[in-house]
């Protein structure tokens, strides 16, 4: 194995040289965002005057047949292919625009040095030999033939060409100069000396111990500084960040910080890429960015580890942490920022945090999905900012309005919904942290003598007791009556039938009166608030379980109260991500966000067309390979076809809900993140 450092153009240069992608590798798969990042990086190189930019490694096996040096690419297909497409786009831009005077660019050299071997046999002129349909698509672009549209090769070439077309001659010259500064590590394998290309390929593509996102972010902010600046920034900013949050929590913090700043959900695997993009688009200096991160790190520390007992919100934060719903952290950070800037006083901050707690608990009892919460908590903060900017509402008023206006699976359950589900909520099989939290709150709320429920459950000094036991004896069946099986199934694990006791093993499956009257251990002797009603009962069946649940519900609506907000006509307008459940009946899609683009639309059909147009331009292979019944290469048999390209059509003769389902299907097939397609729905009578 031999390794050397060189520019990628130096690697590609030379006659009698070919680069072959072996057939066992997957087709070229870079997406538009990868190409966009390359353009951003190259722009950064020439604007900032960097001498080099590291572009990764290219691993290959070379073989010379006497006429040609053939390089079988083991690793580096994506990089070498994308650079070839970019060079081809630059060459064609100059040729078609007849820009013959661009400094530093010779289109003839681009073609003959990097793209083709002009002296090779006709069948071997292309320097880059791709796999499967990619090779034909690449050849068609180079030869100026009809484009083969159902490949990432063509889609990315079209994007790169559109980008270089936008550039002035000066910027195009700068972009090309930046390409000449792309450095690679060229690694030549030598099978004759024991190198096994297959083993090395497997090693390069296996799962290893990757750098954490926080490590990559740290490297990004410090790497381009000189050693003195690195040391100063590390001590002044990064070290306090790591020490204040802990290295273990730093990845989570950076993700939550980006969600606050960008107002979109950030997947764990996208943290580093999103951080780079945020910095590039924000215009902030590294120092300003780190100062801002330190401010939010202070909020994160308070939220994650509340310890100041003098603050009104401390106990609320402790309870929120017990619920283990970390997705609310971005919204909590928004609230602390608003408090610091004077938009929320301490009373309002405390109440707003209680509303978050109440929202989580009510949703848990009403069995609403938790997977929507990460988006909800991010979007509420964004909508509150718009409200206070545009409508002269106080921050607290806007916060209450925005969290209460959520609908469907994102809703804040009202009292009717809450009461309906409270009686049959399966508390016993809830997550342990939730189970302990709810019983502790019901026990201690407004009680002078507080019981350390969490601690005593942990030490098994208290246990959770089924008043009507999990396994019924004949005596219990007789007491419950002829409907004993139905009553047992319906209420066994519900709030009305569960309590706390120190004598679970003593009770076993004993009859109710035995449990109630057992000397010094029965419910009649208990000091727990949860057992007061039970101690007064003469029997235990459906009537008593429901009556106790009703008493506990009356306490629950005081504990987990609803904020009161004035009704507003704009409450019917709401953004939805593509993977959320929503009802488009009698509604219009007036705007979409797709891949970061905001696009106005008139209705669901218009949105359907525009979304598919954008997605097809990003990755046409998904449509040709996805085998969707509504997307075909021929329009024959379609009642209302819409053309995406000369050989791809979609059927638009579908109901609104069917169109939404089609969008969800292609988005899922392409592996899109939730926030990469969003819909703004408005009531038809509100337009």
Secondary structure as GFF3:
##gff-version 3
##sequence-region A 1 687
A	DSSP	beta_strand	2	7	.	.	.	ID=ss1
A	DSSP	alpha_helix	8	12	.	.	.	ID=ss2
A	DSSP	beta_strand	17	21	.	.	.	ID=ss3
A	DSSP	alpha_helix	32	48	.	.	.	ID=ss4
A	DSSP	beta_strand	53	64	.	.	.	ID=ss5
A	DSSP	beta_strand	69	75	.	.	.	ID=ss6
A	DSSP	alpha_helix	77	97	.	.	.	ID=ss7
A	DSSP	alpha_helix	107	109	.	.	.	ID=ss8
A	DSSP	pi_helix	110	115	.	.	.	ID=ss9
A	DSSP	three_ten_helix	122	124	.	.	.	ID=ss10
A	DSSP	beta_strand	128	129	.	.	.	ID=ss11
A	DSSP	alpha_helix	132	143	.	.	.	ID=ss12
A	DSSP	alpha_helix	152	166	.	.	.	ID=ss13
A	DSSP	alpha_helix	169	179	.	.	.	ID=ss14
A	DSSP	beta_strand	182	189	.	.	.	ID=ss15
A	DSSP	three_ten_helix	191	193	.	.	.	ID=ss16
A	DSSP	alpha_helix	197	204	.	.	.	ID=ss17
A	DSSP	alpha_helix	213	222	.	.	.	ID=ss18
A	DSSP	alpha_helix	227	233	.	.	.	ID=ss19
A	DSSP	pi_helix	234	238	.	.	.	ID=ss20
A	DSSP	alpha_helix	239	245	.	.	.	ID=ss21
A	DSSP	alpha_helix	247	262	.	.	.	ID=ss22
A	DSSP	three_ten_helix	268	270	.	.	.	ID=ss23
A	DSSP	alpha_helix	271	282	.	.	.	ID=ss24
A	DSSP	alpha_helix	286	304	.	.	.	ID=ss25
A	DSSP	alpha_helix	314	323	.	.	.	ID=ss26
A	DSSP	three_ten_helix	326	328	.	.	.	ID=ss27
A	DSSP	alpha_helix	329	340	.	.	.	ID=ss28
A	DSSP	alpha_helix	346	365	.	.	.	ID=ss29
A	DSSP	alpha_helix	373	390	.	.	.	ID=ss30
A	DSSP	alpha_helix	395	404	.	.	.	ID=ss31
A	DSSP	three_ten_helix	408	410	.	.	.	ID=ss32
A	DSSP	alpha_helix	415	422	.	.	.	ID=ss33
A	DSSP	alpha_helix	432	444	.	.	.	ID=ss34
A	DSSP	alpha_helix	453	458	.	.	.	ID=ss35
A	DSSP	beta_strand	463	466	.	.	.	ID=ss36
A	DSSP	alpha_helix	474	480	.	.	.	ID=ss37
A	DSSP	alpha_helix	484	491	.	.	.	ID=ss38
A	DSSP	three_ten_helix	495	497	.	.	.	ID=ss39
A	DSSP	beta_strand	498	501	.	.	.	ID=ss40
A	DSSP	alpha_helix	504	507	.	.	.	ID=ss41
A	DSSP	alpha_helix	512	517	.	.	.	ID=ss42
A	DSSP	three_ten_helix	523	525	.	.	.	ID=ss43
A	DSSP	three_ten_helix	529	531	.	.	.	ID=ss44
A	DSSP	alpha_helix	532	536	.	.	.	ID=ss45
A	DSSP	alpha_helix	542	559	.	.	.	ID=ss46
A	DSSP	three_ten_helix	569	572	.	.	.	ID=ss47
A	DSSP	beta_strand	574	577	.	.	.	ID=ss48
A	DSSP	beta_strand	587	594	.	.	.	ID=ss49
A	DSSP	beta_strand	597	600	.	.	.	ID=ss50
A	DSSP	alpha_helix	604	618	.	.	.	ID=ss51
A	DSSP	alpha_helix	620	625	.	.	.	ID=ss52
A	DSSP	beta_strand	631	632	.	.	.	ID=ss53
A	DSSP	beta_strand	641	645	.	.	.	ID=ss54
A	DSSP	beta_strand	648	651	.	.	.	ID=ss55
A	DSSP	alpha_helix	656	669	.	.	.	ID=ss56
A	DSSP	three_ten_helix	674	676	.	.	.	ID=ss57
A	DSSP	beta_strand	677	683	.	.	.	ID=ss58
A	DSSP	three_ten_helix	684	686	.	.	.	ID=ss59
###
